[in-house]
Amino acid sequence: MAAVAFSATAVWAQQAVFAGKVTSDGRPLGGASVGIPTLGVGAITALDGRYNFSIDVSKSRGRTVDLVARYIGHKPKRLPLVLNVGRTDKDFDLDKDILNLEQVVVTGVSGA
């Protein structure tokens, strides 16, 4: 039983947890993406603008990466951080970008 508890603790000890809120002008942005592009990890914010995700940092501990928040019609924001074990809380307030909207491509297929 002690070996199982130790094993679970060892696995948890290698986790970095990222959490926070994405807003624009003080309003939550549900559906925004927050992640670390170089590692291919991240999350989509809930309706209240909150996000939460974790990664295993056993092989990348001490590495500097960018935590990036994006939302259509807003300028993305990057926050550099060093990957470490534990929880990191980062909030983002995105500025509107009405002159440079991100392109959205919709593709359809006809069955006719």
Order of alpha helices (4+ residues) and beta strands (2+ residues): alpha-beta-beta-beta-beta-beta-beta-beta-beta-beta
